[in-house]
Amino acid sequence: MASNAAEAVGARLSPQIDSLIRAAQQGDQDAFETLVRTYDQSVLRLAMNLLRSPEEARDVYQEAFLRVYRNLDSFRFDCSFHTWLYRIVTNICLDHLRKRKVRKEEPSVIETTEGPVDRMDGFEEGSAHADPERVAWNHQLRDRIENALGGLTPRERMVFEMRHYEGLRLRNIGEILGTSEEAAKNCLFRATQKMRSELGDFV
Amino acid sequence: MTCDSVLQLIPFYFYGELAPADEDQFEEHLHSCPECAREMERQRAMAAALAARQIEPSTAFLEECREDLAAAIRNGRPDRVLPSPRRSPGLWRLFLNALADSLSGLSRVRAPLGAAALVALGFVAARLTIQSPAADPVFHTVRSVQPDGSGRVQISLDETRRRLVTGRMDDQNIQQLLLAAAQGDNPAARLESFGVLKDRADSSPVRDALLNAIAHDPNPGVRLAALEGLKPVSAEQDVRKVLAQVLLSDDNPAVRMQVVDMLVAHRDDAIVGVLQDLMQKENNNYVRMKSEQALKEMNASIGTF
């Protein structure tokens, strides 16, 4: 499980982050860029893993930080910057997921400008020396995982991604999604139940 | 705690979201109940299976996104074009300006930001662009900055020159560039090149590049784009031969599905054997279904028996 580096950095550097925000609000471009660099890796990772498409992830990244750039003046320090930023990011990602739900499609392969990213790298699929039974099992597991994730609602998917992969606390997730910790908890419970029932005898 | 309540709490225990008192009771129950302990193991196994799915964006991709964002902010619009041409006072002057800007900006946020100041400086320095109206833009990425103590600074930088070439698709030079890009290191450029070349499979160098890509390109997205380009010629024997090889060797189910479609679109006796071979080893249910359906429609048996 990944720990959320940006959140940790944000918490540790809170006074510095606040200073950066104030400087950026006064038009300091460099302060804004430093702010972006503090959080952008985890934003991009969230978008990549949720949307499984580098192009969409790139769009989310740009749209999110442009919104931050344009609306930073309205940030009043009544929540952490991390929460405020993630509200923007999750809203954009949810829009993408909902559109995809309507289109009933999900990119099946991942390309990056640096090279192919085989999302199943960890399964040793296609290795010439892999045990055929193992390869077959991995194939099926992969399909099941994709089906299971595809069967979650956009909101369940978002909560699951933020808790399971990004390591955010449910209280923080609730805050980001504008809901209660309890609602985030229910979402996570439903998501794990669905995942486990879909993965069946694989786990 | 009862088994029912423990089962409800498994995900929250796993994610460390239980209150300490509940956690103690949960663990106590788990020690004495093998059934619930097994369920807990299933939760762990699921997490392990999901771990393999996690993607970490590459540094290069992150840098691209940062550059796009910087360009969008500079240009006042969210796009990914080159920065608008402007006369530059020269690299050294630009660097000094950037340095001065960074330091004055950071002086407003004061002392504890030493590390952040270096990051900000890196960001500004790394996006310096030198351009005159007549010349191609040169992008400098500053790798290191070392003051030598005597007031001089040593800067190590990489230069990339970007050129814009435009032309018609029937221009030989354009085609050669596209073919070079189609075999280059950049998968995005390969994908785009095959997208543009897709109606030109009647030209022999293009067809060779497309066949080479479906057989050897490491990126499944590029292989799919190349397959798309081969559709108009998928009835031809040399193409079908490569398609059959790809069907039996490609590790990506989306690619195999596309190949089955292309082969069965022009049925011949040779594909029966290929599909039967496929049925012996295919693990993906959708590909199996497609192949099985095609064999049925051709009144062929599913296996070779």
Boltz contact constraints between the chains, C-beta under 6 A:
constraints:
  - contact:
      token1: [A, 16]
      token2: [B, 112]
      max_distance: 6.0
  - contact:
      token1: [A, 16]
      token2: [B, 113]
      max_distance: 6.0
  - contact:
      token1: [A, 19]
      token2: [B, 109]
      max_distance: 6.0
  - contact:
      token1: [A, 23]
      token2: [B, 108]
      max_distance: 6.0
  - contact:
      token1: [A, 23]
      token2: [B, 109]
      max_distance: 6.0
  - contact:
      token1: [A, 28]
      token2: [B, 105]
      max_distance: 6.0
  - contact:
      token1: [A, 30]
      token2: [B, 102]
      max_distance: 6.0
  - contact:
      token1: [A, 30]
      token2: [B, 105]
      max_distance: 6.0
  - contact:
      token1: [A, 30]
      token2: [B, 120]
      max_distance: 6.0
  - contact:
      token1: [A, 31]
      token2: [B, 105]
      max_distance: 6.0
  - contact:
      token1: [A, 31]
      token2: [B, 109]
      max_distance: 6.0
  - contact:
      token1: [A, 33]
      token2: [B, 120]
      max_distance: 6.0
  - contact:
      token1: [A, 33]
      token2: [B, 123]
      max_distance: 6.0
  - contact:
      token1: [A, 34]
      token2: [B, 116]
      max_distance: 6.0
  - contact:
      token1: [A, 34]
      token2: [B, 119]
      max_distance: 6.0
  - contact:
      token1: [A, 34]
      token2: [B, 120]
      max_distance: 6.0
  - contact:
      token1: [A, 37]
      token2: [B, 119]
      max_distance: 6.0
  - contact:
      token1: [A, 41]
      token2: [B, 62]
      max_distance: 6.0
  - contact:
      token1: [A, 44]
      token2: [B, 57]
      max_distance: 6.0
  - contact:
      token1: [A, 44]
      token2: [B, 62]
      max_distance: 6.0
  - contact:
      token1: [A, 45]
      token2: [B, 57]
      max_distance: 6.0
  - contact:
      token1: [A, 48]
      token2: [B, 55]
      max_distance: 6.0
  - contact:
      token1: [A, 48]
      token2: [B, 57]
      max_distance: 6.0
  - contact:
      token1: [A, 49]
      token2: [B, 55]
      max_distance: 6.0
  - contact:
      token1: [A, 58]
      token2: [B, 65]
      max_distance: 6.0
  - contact:
      token1: [A, 61]
      token2: [B, 65]
      max_distance: 6.0
  - contact:
      token1: [A, 62]
      token2: [B, 68]
      max_distance: 6.0
  - contact:
      token1: [A, 62]
      token2: [B, 69]
      max_distance: 6.0
  - contact:
      token1: [A, 62]
      token2: [B, 78]
      max_distance: 6.0
  - contact:
      token1: [A, 65]
      token2: [B, 69]
      max_distance: 6.0
  - contact:
      token1: [A, 66]
      token2: [B, 78]
      max_distance: 6.0
  - contact:
      token1: [A, 69]
      token2: [B, 73]
      max_distance: 6.0
  - contact:
      token1: [A, 108]
      token2: [B, 254]
      max_distance: 6.0
  - contact:
      token1: [A, 109]
      token2: [B, 220]
      max_distance: 6.0
  - contact:
      token1: [A, 109]
      token2: [B, 221]
      max_distance: 6.0
  - contact:
      token1: [A, 111]
      token2: [B, 187]
      max_distance: 6.0
  - contact:
      token1: [A, 111]
      token2: [B, 219]
      max_distance: 6.0
  - contact:
      token1: [A, 111]
      token2: [B, 221]
      max_distance: 6.0
  - contact:
      token1: [A, 112]
      token2: [B, 61]
      max_distance: 6.0
  - contact:
      token1: [A, 113]
      token2: [B, 188]
      max_distance: 6.0
  - contact:
      token1: [A, 114]
      token2: [B, 58]
      max_distance: 6.0
  - contact:
      token1: [A, 114]
      token2: [B, 60]
      max_distance: 6.0
  - contact:
      token1: [A, 114]
      token2: [B, 61]
      max_distance: 6.0
  - contact:
      token1: [A, 116]
      token2: [B, 218]
      max_distance: 6.0
  - contact:
      token1: [A, 116]
      token2: [B, 219]
      max_distance: 6.0
  - contact:
      token1: [A, 117]
      token2: [B, 55]
      max_distance: 6.0
  - contact:
      token1: [A, 119]
      token2: [B, 53]
      max_distance: 6.0
  - contact:
      token1: [A, 122]
      token2: [B, 52]
      max_distance: 6.0
  - contact:
      token1: [A, 123]
      token2: [B, 52]
      max_distance: 6.0
  - contact:
      token1: [A, 125]
      token2: [B, 251]
      max_distance: 6.0
  - contact:
      token1: [A, 126]
      token2: [B, 251]
      max_distance: 6.0
  - contact:
      token1: [A, 136]
      token2: [B, 283]
      max_distance: 6.0
  - contact:
      token1: [A, 139]
      token2: [B, 283]
      max_distance: 6.0
  - contact:
      token1: [A, 139]
      token2: [B, 284]
      max_distance: 6.0
  - contact:
      token1: [A, 163]
      token2: [B, 15]
      max_distance: 6.0
  - contact:
      token1: [A, 165]
      token2: [B, 54]
      max_distance: 6.0
  - contact:
      token1: [A, 170]
      token2: [B, 17]
      max_distance: 6.0
  - contact:
      token1: [A, 189]
      token2: [B, 11]
      max_distance: 6.0
  - contact:
      token1: [A, 192]
      token2: [B, 11]
      max_distance: 6.0
  - contact:
      token1: [A, 196]
      token2: [B, 46]
      max_distance: 6.0
  - contact:
      token1: [A, 199]
      token2: [B, 46]
      max_distance: 6.0
  - contact:
      token1: [A, 203]
      token2: [B, 42]
      max_distance: 6.0
  - contact:
      token1: [A, 203]
      token2: [B, 45]
      max_distance: 6.0
  - contact:
      token1: [A, 203]
      token2: [B, 46]
      max_distance: 6.0
